[in-house]
């Protein structure tokens, strides 16, 4: 999907391949997330994970891209809405 406020920013549900690309390998945690792209380049990942029986929200932003704070905030809102819709209690 494209973010209406920034057409250069797109996002979709993260795949295992996305997680490996961002994290450098398989995640040791049960997780679900959304991957964000800026001009087709991975810009970040956010979602939820289960660690030691607890749910946590997480995010990781690429240090190689300059993204303004308002766009980061909008991405965070998309992630939190995703978590709420899944009914995950944190």
C-alpha positions as CSV (number, residue, x, y, z in Angstrom):
1,X,0.0,0.0,0.0
2,X,1.1,3.6,-0.6
3,X,1.0,6.2,2.2
4,X,-1.3,9.0,1.0
5,X,0.9,11.6,2.8
6,X,4.1,10.4,1.1
7,X,3.7,8.5,-2.2
8,X,7.4,7.5,-2.1
9,X,6.6,5.4,1.0
10,X,4.9,2.0,0.7
11,X,4.3,-0.8,3.0
12,X,3.0,-4.4,3.3
13,X,3.0,-7.3,5.6
14,X,6.5,-8.6,6.4
15,X,7.5,-11.9,4.9
16,X,10.1,-14.3,6.4
17,X,12.5,-13.1,3.6
18,X,12.0,-9.5,4.7
19,X,12.8,-10.4,8.3
20,X,16.0,-12.2,7.2
21,X,17.0,-9.2,5.1
22,X,16.4,-6.7,7.9
23,X,17.6,-8.8,10.9
24,X,20.4,-10.7,9.1
25,X,18.8,-14.0,9.7
26,X,15.7,-15.7,11.1
27,X,14.0,-14.1,14.0
28,X,14.4,-16.1,17.3
29,X,11.0,-14.8,18.3
30,X,7.4,-15.4,17.2
31,X,6.5,-12.2,15.4
32,X,4.3,-10.4,12.9
33,X,5.0,-7.1,11.3
34,X,4.8,-4.5,8.5
35,X,7.8,-3.7,6.3
36,X,8.1,-0.1,5.0
37,X,9.9,0.9,1.8
38,X,11.1,4.3,0.6
39,X,11.5,4.5,-3.1
40,X,11.5,0.6,-3.1
41,X,14.3,0.4,-0.5
42,X,13.6,-1.2,2.9
43,X,13.2,1.7,5.3
44,X,12.1,-0.2,8.4
45,X,10.0,-2.9,10.1
46,X,7.5,-2.7,12.9
47,X,5.1,-5.0,14.6
48,X,4.8,-7.3,17.6
49,X,6.9,-10.2,19.0
50,X,6.6,-12.7,21.8
51,X,9.6,-12.9,24.0
52,X,9.6,-15.0,27.2
53,X,5.8,-15.3,27.0
54,X,5.3,-11.5,26.8
55,X,4.1,-9.4,23.9
56,X,6.2,-6.5,22.8
57,X,5.8,-3.8,20.1
58,X,9.0,-3.3,18.2
59,X,10.4,-1.2,15.3
60,X,13.6,-1.0,13.4
61,X,14.4,1.9,11.1
62,X,17.2,1.8,8.5
63,X,20.1,4.0,9.5
64,X,20.9,4.5,5.8
65,X,17.9,6.5,4.9
66,X,16.9,10.0,5.9
67,X,13.2,9.9,6.7
68,X,11.5,12.9,8.3
69,X,10.0,12.5,11.8
70,X,6.4,13.0,10.6
71,X,6.7,10.0,8.2
72,X,8.2,7.9,11.0
73,X,5.3,8.9,13.3
74,X,2.8,7.9,10.5
75,X,4.6,4.5,10.1
76,X,4.4,4.0,13.9
77,X,0.7,4.7,13.8
78,X,0.2,2.1,11.0
79,X,2.0,-0.4,13.1
80,X,0.1,0.3,16.3
81,X,-3.2,0.1,14.4
82,X,-2.1,-3.2,13.0
83,X,-1.3,-4.5,16.5
84,X,-4.7,-3.3,17.9
85,X,-6.6,-4.9,15.0
86,X,-4.9,-8.2,15.7
87,X,-6.1,-8.0,19.3
88,X,-2.7,-8.3,20.8
89,X,-2.6,-7.1,24.5
90,X,0.6,-5.5,25.6
